[in-house]
Amino acid sequence: MNLIDSERTTNACESFHSSFSRNFSSAYSNISTFVNVKKEIQTNTYIVISNINEIKNITNRIYLNKKARIEDLINKYR
């Protein structure tokens, strides 16, 4: 299951429900299947969130490095 893909819908909730329901073979699956699916969703969500934070930190660091370089160049040519 991939939480990032929209699964042919424009609504994130519909997409989640669609991908969630595909994990079950019947309307009344056993509790262990349900718990395993929920654990997988939680793990995938945690990975997505941590990757977003990591990308944000890298982007901020790149921005700060470029900003410092521009300020140095401006000060150098004053």
PyMOL Python script that loads the backbone (N, CA, C, O; Angstrom):
from pymol import cmd

cmd.read_pdbstr("""\
ATOM      1  N   MET A   1       0.838  -1.176   0.000  1.00  0.00           N
ATOM      2  CA  MET A   1       0.000   0.000   0.000  1.00  0.00           C
ATOM      3  C   MET A   1       0.880   1.234   0.000  1.00  0.00           C
ATOM      4  O   MET A   1       1.822   1.331   0.787  1.00  0.00           O
ATOM      5  N   ASN A   2       0.581   2.167  -0.869  1.00  0.00           N
ATOM      6  CA  ASN A   2       1.355   3.393  -0.959  1.00  0.00           C
ATOM      7  C   ASN A   2       0.459   4.574  -0.634  1.00  0.00           C
ATOM      8  O   ASN A   2      -0.489   4.856  -1.366  1.00  0.00           O
ATOM      9  N   LEU A   3       0.751   5.263   0.454  1.00  0.00           N
ATOM     10  CA  LEU A   3      -0.099   6.363   0.889  1.00  0.00           C
ATOM     11  C   LEU A   3       0.063   7.612   0.045  1.00  0.00           C
ATOM     12  O   LEU A   3      -0.796   8.493   0.073  1.00  0.00           O
ATOM     13  N   ILE A   4       1.146   7.701  -0.702  1.00  0.00           N
ATOM     14  CA  ILE A   4       1.409   8.911  -1.468  1.00  0.00           C
ATOM     15  C   ILE A   4       0.589   8.940  -2.754  1.00  0.00           C
ATOM     16  O   ILE A   4       0.138  10.010  -3.164  1.00  0.00           O
ATOM     17  N   ASP A   5       0.387   7.813  -3.389  1.00  0.00           N
ATOM     18  CA  ASP A   5      -0.366   7.772  -4.642  1.00  0.00           C
ATOM     19  C   ASP A   5      -1.825   8.127  -4.405  1.00  0.00           C
ATOM     20  O   ASP A   5      -2.390   7.808  -3.360  1.00  0.00           O
ATOM     21  N   SER A   6      -2.429   8.790  -5.383  1.00  0.00           N
ATOM     22  CA  SER A   6      -3.814   9.217  -5.228  1.00  0.00           C
ATOM     23  C   SER A   6      -4.798   8.117  -5.603  1.00  0.00           C
ATOM     24  O   SER A   6      -5.988   8.257  -5.318  1.00  0.00           O
ATOM     25  N   GLU A   7      -4.358   7.038  -6.224  1.00  0.00           N
ATOM     26  CA  GLU A   7      -5.205   5.881  -6.532  1.00  0.00           C
ATOM     27  C   GLU A   7      -6.433   6.269  -7.350  1.00  0.00           C
ATOM     28  O   GLU A   7      -7.534   5.802  -7.058  1.00  0.00           O
ATOM     29  N   ARG A   8      -6.269   7.106  -8.360  1.00  0.00           N
ATOM     30  CA  ARG A   8      -7.323   7.509  -9.290  1.00  0.00           C
ATOM     31  C   ARG A   8      -8.448   8.316  -8.661  1.00  0.00           C
ATOM     32  O   ARG A   8      -9.541   8.371  -9.224  1.00  0.00           O
ATOM     33  N   THR A   9      -8.225   8.924  -7.547  1.00  0.00           N
ATOM     34  CA  THR A   9      -9.237   9.805  -6.974  1.00  0.00           C
ATOM     35  C   THR A   9      -8.605  11.163  -6.737  1.00  0.00           C
ATOM     36  O   THR A   9      -7.384  11.304  -6.674  1.00  0.00           O
ATOM     37  N   THR A  10      -9.462  12.148  -6.610  1.00  0.00           N
ATOM     38  CA  THR A  10      -8.965  13.491  -6.321  1.00  0.00           C
ATOM     39  C   THR A  10      -9.087  13.813  -4.845  1.00  0.00           C
ATOM     40  O   THR A  10      -8.618  14.859  -4.398  1.00  0.00           O
ATOM     41  N   ASN A  11      -9.697  12.946  -4.101  1.00  0.00           N
ATOM     42  CA  ASN A  11      -9.916  13.182  -2.688  1.00  0.00           C
ATOM     43  C   ASN A  11      -9.008  12.259  -1.876  1.00  0.00           C
ATOM     44  O   ASN A  11      -9.026  11.042  -2.064  1.00  0.00           O
ATOM     45  N   ALA A  12      -8.215  12.841  -0.974  1.00  0.00           N
ATOM     46  CA  ALA A  12      -7.271  12.054  -0.186  1.00  0.00           C
ATOM     47  C   ALA A  12      -7.981  11.035   0.703  1.00  0.00           C
ATOM     48  O   ALA A  12      -7.488   9.923   0.888  1.00  0.00           O
ATOM     49  N   CYS A  13      -9.123  11.405   1.245  1.00  0.00           N
ATOM     50  CA  CYS A  13      -9.871  10.466   2.103  1.00  0.00           C
ATOM     51  C   CYS A  13     -10.399   9.282   1.304  1.00  0.00           C
ATOM     52  O   CYS A  13     -10.328   8.140   1.759  1.00  0.00           O
ATOM     53  N   GLU A  14     -10.924   9.551   0.120  1.00  0.00           N
ATOM     54  CA  GLU A  14     -11.408   8.463  -0.734  1.00  0.00           C
ATOM     55  C   GLU A  14     -10.262   7.548  -1.137  1.00  0.00           C
ATOM     56  O   GLU A  14     -10.416   6.328  -1.185  1.00  0.00           O
ATOM     57  N   SER A  15      -9.126   8.141  -1.422  1.00  0.00           N
ATOM     58  CA  SER A  15      -7.957   7.353  -1.796  1.00  0.00           C
ATOM     59  C   SER A  15      -7.518   6.448  -0.658  1.00  0.00           C
ATOM     60  O   SER A  15      -7.233   5.269  -0.865  1.00  0.00           O
ATOM     61  N   PHE A  16      -7.467   7.007   0.549  1.00  0.00           N
ATOM     62  CA  PHE A  16      -7.071   6.209   1.707  1.00  0.00           C
ATOM     63  C   PHE A  16      -8.050   5.057   1.918  1.00  0.00           C
ATOM     64  O   PHE A  16      -7.633   3.916   2.117  1.00  0.00           O
ATOM     65  N   HIS A  17      -9.330   5.348   1.876  1.00  0.00           N
ATOM     66  CA  HIS A  17     -10.345   4.315   2.109  1.00  0.00           C
ATOM     67  C   HIS A  17     -10.263   3.222   1.046  1.00  0.00           C
ATOM     68  O   HIS A  17     -10.391   2.037   1.352  1.00  0.00           O
ATOM     69  N   SER A  18     -10.048   3.629  -0.199  1.00  0.00           N
ATOM     70  CA  SER A  18      -9.947   2.666  -1.286  1.00  0.00           C
ATOM     71  C   SER A  18      -8.754   1.736  -1.081  1.00  0.00           C
ATOM     72  O   SER A  18      -8.885   0.517  -1.190  1.00  0.00           O
ATOM     73  N   SER A  19      -7.593   2.313  -0.785  1.00  0.00           N
ATOM     74  CA  SER A  19      -6.401   1.477  -0.592  1.00  0.00           C
ATOM     75  C   SER A  19      -6.505   0.654   0.690  1.00  0.00           C
ATOM     76  O   SER A  19      -6.007  -0.470   0.748  1.00  0.00           O
ATOM     77  N   PHE A  20      -7.145   1.205   1.712  1.00  0.00           N
ATOM     78  CA  PHE A  20      -7.328   0.478   2.971  1.00  0.00           C
ATOM     79  C   PHE A  20      -8.229  -0.740   2.772  1.00  0.00           C
ATOM     80  O   PHE A  20      -7.920  -1.832   3.248  1.00  0.00           O
ATOM     81  N   SER A  21      -9.336  -0.550   2.071  1.00  0.00           N
ATOM     82  CA  SER A  21     -10.293  -1.655   1.896  1.00  0.00           C
ATOM     83  C   SER A  21      -9.755  -2.761   0.990  1.00  0.00           C
ATOM     84  O   SER A  21     -10.203  -3.903   1.087  1.00  0.00           O
ATOM     85  N   ARG A  22      -8.804  -2.441   0.111  1.00  0.00           N
ATOM     86  CA  ARG A  22      -8.205  -3.475  -0.749  1.00  0.00           C
ATOM     87  C   ARG A  22      -7.369  -4.480   0.045  1.00  0.00           C
ATOM     88  O   ARG A  22      -7.054  -5.555  -0.465  1.00  0.00           O
ATOM     89  N   ASN A  23      -7.007  -4.145   1.283  1.00  0.00           N
ATOM     90  CA  ASN A  23      -6.203  -5.042   2.111  1.00  0.00           C
ATOM     91  C   ASN A  23      -7.002  -6.164   2.751  1.00  0.00           C
ATOM     92  O   ASN A  23      -6.428  -7.055   3.377  1.00  0.00           O
ATOM     93  N   PHE A  24      -8.314  -6.129   2.603  1.00  0.00           N
ATOM     94  CA  PHE A  24      -9.168  -7.126   3.257  1.00  0.00           C
ATOM     95  C   PHE A  24      -9.918  -7.939   2.217  1.00  0.00           C
ATOM     96  O   PHE A  24     -10.411  -7.411   1.220  1.00  0.00           O
ATOM     97  N   SER A  25      -9.991  -9.240   2.477  1.00  0.00           N
ATOM     98  CA  SER A  25     -10.645 -10.138   1.520  1.00  0.00           C
ATOM     99  C   SER A  25     -12.154 -10.178   1.709  1.00  0.00           C
ATOM    100  O   SER A  25     -12.879 -10.567   0.794  1.00  0.00           O
ATOM    101  N   SER A  26     -12.636  -9.781   2.882  1.00  0.00           N
ATOM    102  CA  SER A  26     -14.079  -9.776   3.126  1.00  0.00           C
ATOM    103  C   SER A  26     -14.443  -8.577   3.997  1.00  0.00           C
ATOM    104  O   SER A  26     -13.569  -7.906   4.545  1.00  0.00           O
ATOM    105  N   ALA A  27     -15.719  -8.324   4.113  1.00  0.00           N
ATOM    106  CA  ALA A  27     -16.177  -7.193   4.929  1.00  0.00           C
ATOM    107  C   ALA A  27     -15.875  -7.408   6.410  1.00  0.00           C
ATOM    108  O   ALA A  27     -15.718  -6.442   7.157  1.00  0.00           O
ATOM    109  N   TYR A  28     -15.794  -8.666   6.838  1.00  0.00           N
ATOM    110  CA  TYR A  28     -15.537  -8.973   8.241  1.00  0.00           C
ATOM    111  C   TYR A  28     -14.284  -9.827   8.366  1.00  0.00           C
ATOM    112  O   TYR A  28     -14.365 -11.020   8.659  1.00  0.00           O
ATOM    113  N   SER A  29     -13.134  -9.218   8.145  1.00  0.00           N
ATOM    114  CA  SER A  29     -11.862  -9.934   8.294  1.00  0.00           C
ATOM    115  C   SER A  29     -11.552 -10.117   9.772  1.00  0.00           C
ATOM    116  O   SER A  29     -12.147  -9.467  10.632  1.00  0.00           O
ATOM    117  N   ASN A  30     -10.607 -11.016  10.051  1.00  0.00           N
ATOM    118  CA  ASN A  30     -10.280 -11.248  11.457  1.00  0.00           C
ATOM    119  C   ASN A  30      -9.442 -10.091  12.015  1.00  0.00           C
ATOM    120  O   ASN A  30      -8.877  -9.291  11.271  1.00  0.00           O
ATOM    121  N   ILE A  31      -9.384 -10.034  13.322  1.00  0.00           N
ATOM    122  CA  ILE A  31      -8.750  -8.902  14.009  1.00  0.00           C
ATOM    123  C   ILE A  31      -7.248  -8.837  13.743  1.00  0.00           C
ATOM    124  O   ILE A  31      -6.689  -7.743  13.673  1.00  0.00           O
ATOM    125  N   SER A  32      -6.591  -9.968  13.595  1.00  0.00           N
ATOM    126  CA  SER A  32      -5.147  -9.952  13.367  1.00  0.00           C
ATOM    127  C   SER A  32      -4.816  -9.330  12.008  1.00  0.00           C
ATOM    128  O   SER A  32      -3.820  -8.617  11.878  1.00  0.00           O
ATOM    129  N   THR A  33      -5.645  -9.596  10.998  1.00  0.00           N
ATOM    130  CA  THR A  33      -5.446  -8.961   9.689  1.00  0.00           C
ATOM    131  C   THR A  33      -5.607  -7.457   9.814  1.00  0.00           C
ATOM    132  O   THR A  33      -4.803  -6.693   9.279  1.00  0.00           O
ATOM    133  N   PHE A  34      -6.646  -7.034  10.520  1.00  0.00           N
ATOM    134  CA  PHE A  34      -6.891  -5.608  10.718  1.00  0.00           C
ATOM    135  C   PHE A  34      -5.714  -4.943  11.430  1.00  0.00           C
ATOM    136  O   PHE A  34      -5.252  -3.883  11.007  1.00  0.00           O
ATOM    137  N   VAL A  35      -5.233  -5.554  12.496  1.00  0.00           N
ATOM    138  CA  VAL A  35      -4.116  -4.988  13.263  1.00  0.00           C
ATOM    139  C   VAL A  35      -2.862  -4.914  12.401  1.00  0.00           C
ATOM    140  O   VAL A  35      -2.141  -3.918  12.446  1.00  0.00           O
ATOM    141  N   ASN A  36      -2.596  -5.950  11.620  1.00  0.00           N
ATOM    142  CA  ASN A  36      -1.412  -5.932  10.752  1.00  0.00           C
ATOM    143  C   ASN A  36      -1.490  -4.828   9.703  1.00  0.00           C
ATOM    144  O   ASN A  36      -0.491  -4.167   9.418  1.00  0.00           O
ATOM    145  N   VAL A  37      -2.664  -4.630   9.135  1.00  0.00           N
ATOM    146  CA  VAL A  37      -2.843  -3.560   8.147  1.00  0.00           C
ATOM    147  C   VAL A  37      -2.638  -2.207   8.816  1.00  0.00           C
ATOM    148  O   VAL A  37      -1.974  -1.335   8.256  1.00  0.00           O
ATOM    149  N   LYS A  38      -3.197  -2.023   9.998  1.00  0.00           N
ATOM    150  CA  LYS A  38      -3.032  -0.756  10.725  1.00  0.00           C
ATOM    151  C   LYS A  38      -1.562  -0.503  11.063  1.00  0.00           C
ATOM    152  O   LYS A  38      -1.100   0.635  10.978  1.00  0.00           O
ATOM    153  N   LYS A  39      -0.823  -1.543  11.444  1.00  0.00           N
ATOM    154  CA  LYS A  39       0.604  -1.397  11.726  1.00  0.00           C
ATOM    155  C   LYS A  39       1.368  -0.974  10.472  1.00  0.00           C
ATOM    156  O   LYS A  39       2.258  -0.126  10.538  1.00  0.00           O
ATOM    157  N   GLU A  40       1.021  -1.563   9.342  1.00  0.00           N
ATOM    158  CA  GLU A  40       1.673  -1.216   8.081  1.00  0.00           C
ATOM    159  C   GLU A  40       1.393   0.245   7.718  1.00  0.00           C
ATOM    160  O   GLU A  40       2.289   0.968   7.282  1.00  0.00           O
ATOM    161  N   ILE A  41       0.154   0.663   7.901  1.00  0.00           N
ATOM    162  CA  ILE A  41      -0.201   2.062   7.616  1.00  0.00           C
ATOM    163  C   ILE A  41       0.586   2.996   8.533  1.00  0.00           C
ATOM    164  O   ILE A  41       1.116   4.011   8.082  1.00  0.00           O
ATOM    165  N   GLN A  42       0.662   2.657   9.806  1.00  0.00           N
ATOM    166  CA  GLN A  42       1.397   3.488  10.767  1.00  0.00           C
ATOM    167  C   GLN A  42       2.874   3.571  10.392  1.00  0.00           C
ATOM    168  O   GLN A  42       3.467   4.648  10.451  1.00  0.00           O
ATOM    169  N   THR A  43       3.463   2.458  10.012  1.00  0.00           N
ATOM    170  CA  THR A  43       4.874   2.440   9.611  1.00  0.00           C
ATOM    171  C   THR A  43       5.094   3.299   8.373  1.00  0.00           C
ATOM    172  O   THR A  43       6.028   4.099   8.325  1.00  0.00           O
ATOM    173  N   ASN A  44       4.232   3.132   7.373  1.00  0.00           N
ATOM    174  CA  ASN A  44       4.366   3.933   6.152  1.00  0.00           C
ATOM    175  C   ASN A  44       4.188   5.425   6.424  1.00  0.00           C
ATOM    176  O   ASN A  44       4.903   6.254   5.861  1.00  0.00           O
ATOM    177  N   THR A  45       3.243   5.757   7.279  1.00  0.00           N
ATOM    178  CA  THR A  45       3.012   7.158   7.634  1.00  0.00           C
ATOM    179  C   THR A  45       4.223   7.738   8.345  1.00  0.00           C
ATOM    180  O   THR A  45       4.636   8.860   8.053  1.00  0.00           O
ATOM    181  N   TYR A  46       4.792   6.988   9.271  1.00  0.00           N
ATOM    182  CA  TYR A  46       5.980   7.431   9.988  1.00  0.00           C
ATOM    183  C   TYR A  46       7.136   7.680   9.018  1.00  0.00           C
ATOM    184  O   TYR A  46       7.842   8.681   9.141  1.00  0.00           O
ATOM    185  N   ILE A  47       7.330   6.786   8.066  1.00  0.00           N
ATOM    186  CA  ILE A  47       8.408   6.936   7.079  1.00  0.00           C
ATOM    187  C   ILE A  47       8.185   8.181   6.227  1.00  0.00           C
ATOM    188  O   ILE A  47       9.121   8.942   5.984  1.00  0.00           O
ATOM    189  N   VAL A  48       6.956   8.392   5.775  1.00  0.00           N
ATOM    190  CA  VAL A  48       6.649   9.560   4.946  1.00  0.00           C
ATOM    191  C   VAL A  48       6.915  10.847   5.719  1.00  0.00           C
ATOM    192  O   VAL A  48       7.527  11.777   5.192  1.00  0.00           O
ATOM    193  N   ILE A  49       6.455  10.900   6.970  1.00  0.00           N
ATOM    194  CA  ILE A  49       6.649  12.111   7.778  1.00  0.00           C
ATOM    195  C   ILE A  49       8.122  12.357   8.047  1.00  0.00           C
ATOM    196  O   ILE A  49       8.577  13.498   7.962  1.00  0.00           O
ATOM    197  N   SER A  50       8.871  11.326   8.367  1.00  0.00           N
ATOM    198  CA  SER A  50      10.294  11.530   8.650  1.00  0.00           C
ATOM    199  C   SER A  50      11.048  11.946   7.391  1.00  0.00           C
ATOM    200  O   SER A  50      11.989  12.735   7.474  1.00  0.00           O
ATOM    201  N   ASN A  51      10.649  11.429   6.222  1.00  0.00           N
ATOM    202  CA  ASN A  51      11.285  11.852   4.976  1.00  0.00           C
ATOM    203  C   ASN A  51      10.970  13.305   4.659  1.00  0.00           C
ATOM    204  O   ASN A  51      11.834  14.032   4.169  1.00  0.00           O
ATOM    205  N   ILE A  52       9.743  13.737   4.931  1.00  0.00           N
ATOM    206  CA  ILE A  52       9.379  15.133   4.704  1.00  0.00           C
ATOM    207  C   ILE A  52      10.223  16.043   5.582  1.00  0.00           C
ATOM    208  O   ILE A  52      10.725  17.066   5.115  1.00  0.00           O
ATOM    209  N   ASN A  53      10.383  15.678   6.852  1.00  0.00           N
ATOM    210  CA  ASN A  53      11.198  16.486   7.755  1.00  0.00           C
ATOM    211  C   ASN A  53      12.654  16.520   7.319  1.00  0.00           C
ATOM    212  O   ASN A  53      13.310  17.557   7.416  1.00  0.00           O
ATOM    213  N   GLU A  54      13.161  15.393   6.839  1.00  0.00           N
ATOM    214  CA  GLU A  54      14.546  15.328   6.379  1.00  0.00           C
ATOM    215  C   GLU A  54      14.753  16.208   5.154  1.00  0.00           C
ATOM    216  O   GLU A  54      15.744  16.933   5.071  1.00  0.00           O
ATOM    217  N   ILE A  55      13.831  16.151   4.208  1.00  0.00           N
ATOM    218  CA  ILE A  55      13.920  16.978   3.003  1.00  0.00           C
ATOM    219  C   ILE A  55      13.847  18.454   3.382  1.00  0.00           C
ATOM    220  O   ILE A  55      14.577  19.275   2.828  1.00  0.00           O
ATOM    221  N   LYS A  56      12.975  18.789   4.318  1.00  0.00           N
ATOM    222  CA  LYS A  56      12.842  20.174   4.766  1.00  0.00           C
ATOM    223  C   LYS A  56      14.141  20.660   5.384  1.00  0.00           C
ATOM    224  O   LYS A  56      14.564  21.784   5.115  1.00  0.00           O
ATOM    225  N   ASN A  57      14.784  19.837   6.209  1.00  0.00           N
ATOM    226  CA  ASN A  57      16.053  20.223   6.828  1.00  0.00           C
ATOM    227  C   ASN A  57      17.141  20.421   5.783  1.00  0.00           C
ATOM    228  O   ASN A  57      17.927  21.364   5.872  1.00  0.00           O
ATOM    229  N   ILE A  58      17.189  19.538   4.795  1.00  0.00           N
ATOM    230  CA  ILE A  58      18.189  19.667   3.729  1.00  0.00           C
ATOM    231  C   ILE A  58      17.934  20.941   2.934  1.00  0.00           C
ATOM    232  O   ILE A  58      18.868  21.676   2.615  1.00  0.00           O
ATOM    233  N   THR A  59      16.670  21.201   2.614  1.00  0.00           N
ATOM    234  CA  THR A  59      16.313  22.393   1.855  1.00  0.00           C
ATOM    235  C   THR A  59      16.686  23.647   2.636  1.00  0.00           C
ATOM    236  O   THR A  59      17.232  24.590   2.064  1.00  0.00           O
ATOM    237  N   ASN A  60      16.400  23.672   3.923  1.00  0.00           N
ATOM    238  CA  ASN A  60      16.754  24.822   4.752  1.00  0.00           C
ATOM    239  C   ASN A  60      18.260  25.026   4.800  1.00  0.00           C
ATOM    240  O   ASN A  60      18.736  26.159   4.738  1.00  0.00           O
ATOM    241  N   ARG A  61      19.012  23.937   4.909  1.00  0.00           N
ATOM    242  CA  ARG A  61      20.467  24.031   4.962  1.00  0.00           C
ATOM    243  C   ARG A  61      21.017  24.553   3.644  1.00  0.00           C
ATOM    244  O   ARG A  61      21.913  25.397   3.639  1.00  0.00           O
ATOM    245  N   ILE A  62      20.490  24.061   2.521  1.00  0.00           N
ATOM    246  CA  ILE A  62      20.928  24.538   1.209  1.00  0.00           C
ATOM    247  C   ILE A  62      20.607  26.014   1.060  1.00  0.00           C
ATOM    248  O   ILE A  62      21.438  26.786   0.581  1.00  0.00           O
ATOM    249  N   TYR A  63      19.407  26.411   1.466  1.00  0.00           N
ATOM    250  CA  TYR A  63      19.007  27.818   1.386  1.00  0.00           C
ATOM    251  C   TYR A  63      19.924  28.687   2.233  1.00  0.00           C
ATOM    252  O   TYR A  63      20.379  29.739   1.783  1.00  0.00           O
ATOM    253  N   LEU A  64      20.195  28.253   3.454  1.00  0.00           N
ATOM    254  CA  LEU A  64      21.064  29.048   4.339  1.00  0.00           C
ATOM    255  C   LEU A  64      22.476  29.157   3.786  1.00  0.00           C
ATOM    256  O   LEU A  64      23.098  30.213   3.894  1.00  0.00           O
ATOM    257  N   ASN A  65      22.991  28.088   3.198  1.00  0.00           N
ATOM    258  CA  ASN A  65      24.323  28.138   2.598  1.00  0.00           C
ATOM    259  C   ASN A  65      24.360  29.115   1.428  1.00  0.00           C
ATOM    260  O   ASN A  65      25.305  29.894   1.303  1.00  0.00           O
ATOM    261  N   LYS A  66      23.347  29.083   0.575  1.00  0.00           N
ATOM    262  CA  LYS A  66      23.290  30.001  -0.563  1.00  0.00           C
ATOM    263  C   LYS A  66      23.131  31.442  -0.094  1.00  0.00           C
ATOM    264  O   LYS A  66      23.753  32.350  -0.644  1.00  0.00           O
ATOM    265  N   LYS A  67      22.304  31.648   0.913  1.00  0.00           N
ATOM    266  CA  LYS A  67      22.106  32.995   1.452  1.00  0.00           C
ATOM    267  C   LYS A  67      23.409  33.544   2.023  1.00  0.00           C
ATOM    268  O   LYS A  67      23.747  34.705   1.793  1.00  0.00           O
ATOM    269  N   ALA A  68      24.139  32.721   2.761  1.00  0.00           N
ATOM    270  CA  ALA A  68      25.416  33.159   3.327  1.00  0.00           C
ATOM    271  C   ALA A  68      26.413  33.475   2.223  1.00  0.00           C
ATOM    272  O   ALA A  68      27.163  34.445   2.325  1.00  0.00           O
ATOM    273  N   ARG A  69      26.428  32.674   1.177  1.00  0.00           N
ATOM    274  CA  ARG A  69      27.341  32.923   0.053  1.00  0.00           C
ATOM    275  C   ARG A  69      27.004  34.235  -0.648  1.00  0.00           C
ATOM    276  O   ARG A  69      27.905  34.995  -1.001  1.00  0.00           O
ATOM    277  N   ILE A  70      25.731  34.504  -0.849  1.00  0.00           N
ATOM    278  CA  ILE A  70      25.318  35.761  -1.480  1.00  0.00           C
ATOM    279  C   ILE A  70      25.699  36.948  -0.606  1.00  0.00           C
ATOM    280  O   ILE A  70      26.195  37.953  -1.114  1.00  0.00           O
ATOM    281  N   GLU A  71      25.476  36.846   0.691  1.00  0.00           N
ATOM    282  CA  GLU A  71      25.844  37.935   1.602  1.00  0.00           C
ATOM    283  C   GLU A  71      27.343  38.169   1.589  1.00  0.00           C
ATOM    284  O   GLU A  71      27.790  39.316   1.608  1.00  0.00           O
ATOM    285  N   ASP A  72      28.132  37.092   1.556  1.00  0.00           N
ATOM    286  CA  ASP A  72      29.598  37.242   1.466  1.00  0.00           C
ATOM    287  C   ASP A  72      30.005  37.946   0.184  1.00  0.00           C
ATOM    288  O   ASP A  72      30.872  38.820   0.206  1.00  0.00           O
ATOM    289  N   LEU A  73      29.394  37.577  -0.931  1.00  0.00           N
ATOM    290  CA  LEU A  73      29.713  38.218  -2.202  1.00  0.00           C
ATOM    291  C   LEU A  73      29.321  39.695  -2.202  1.00  0.00           C
ATOM    292  O   LEU A  73      30.055  40.540  -2.714  1.00  0.00           O
ATOM    293  N   ILE A  74      28.182  39.991  -1.637  1.00  0.00           N
ATOM    294  CA  ILE A  74      27.744  41.392  -1.561  1.00  0.00           C
ATOM    295  C   ILE A  74      28.720  42.201  -0.720  1.00  0.00           C
ATOM    296  O   ILE A  74      29.112  43.304  -1.102  1.00  0.00           O
ATOM    297  N   ASN A  75      29.113  41.650   0.430  1.00  0.00           N
ATOM    298  CA  ASN A  75      30.052  42.343   1.296  1.00  0.00           C
ATOM    299  C   ASN A  75      31.420  42.478   0.648  1.00  0.00           C
ATOM    300  O   ASN A  75      32.115  43.469   0.873  1.00  0.00           O
ATOM    301  N   LYS A  76      31.808  41.521  -0.134  1.00  0.00           N
ATOM    302  CA  LYS A  76      33.104  41.532  -0.805  1.00  0.00           C
ATOM    303  C   LYS A  76      33.169  42.659  -1.843  1.00  0.00           C
ATOM    304  O   LYS A  76      34.222  43.275  -2.007  1.00  0.00           O
ATOM    305  N   TYR A  77      32.091  42.934  -2.529  1.00  0.00           N
ATOM    306  CA  TYR A  77      32.066  43.924  -3.597  1.00  0.00           C
ATOM    307  C   TYR A  77      31.542  45.264  -3.169  1.00  0.00           C
ATOM    308  O   TYR A  77      31.270  46.094  -4.037  1.00  0.00           O
ATOM    309  N   ARG A  78      31.381  45.535  -1.913  1.00  0.00           N
ATOM    310  CA  ARG A  78      30.940  46.862  -1.437  1.00  0.00           C
ATOM    311  C   ARG A  78      32.079  47.805  -1.399  1.00  0.00           C
ATOM    312  O   ARG A  78      31.907  48.966  -1.027  1.00  0.00           O
TER     313      ARG A  78
END
""", "prot")
cmd.dss("prot")
cmd.show_as("cartoon", "prot")
cmd.util.cbc("prot")
cmd.orient("prot")
